[in-house]
């Protein structure tokens, strides 16, 4: 029994805490930088995230029995429920080899909204990915999923939205990756359409961020 308790405590320490010692909880958001590609660079270039960092993806922690998963919206698959370790393995790595993932926790006054948010998110499993980044089309990109399920008691989103930009902030030109992407879809780039992105969301005043502490080496 003693060995079992020690083993459980070790697992919780290894996979459930960040550098500030805060355990991962249901409803936490995991902000992530993905492995570099032209498209992820364009997503990260849409703005500056928390503490000057840049993120290209975000998912929601859900815990079923003893299984810790991440509800996320990903290209080609849509809204899926992914085991935590798989989610972490898909992240870019820091210099020490650990995943570039930050844990965001809602401030205490919003914690009573988590259960309903998780229920909504699970109900969207199987919905398509919103590859055109347009609102109200019953499809979801990563931060749009978070925005759509975290609602106050009046049914209003608790995260902010804003006009989206697909331009390089320095040159004010569209990223070539976006030009090619929307050209293949045969549609104009939705510049200025109201939406969300991981960087802006990571700077929201209703969450606190800390780096994830985990050893996946």
Protein Blocks (a to p, Z undefined) as FASTA:
>chain_A
ZZmmmmmmmmmmmmmccfkopacdehiacdddddddfklmmmmmnpccehhiacfbdcdd
ddehjaccdddddehklpadddfklmmmmpccdfkopacdddddddfklmmmmmmmmmmm
mmmgoiacdfkopghklpacfklmmmmmmccfkopafbdcddddfbdfklopacfklmmm
mmmnopacfehiacddfklmmmpckbccddddddfZZ
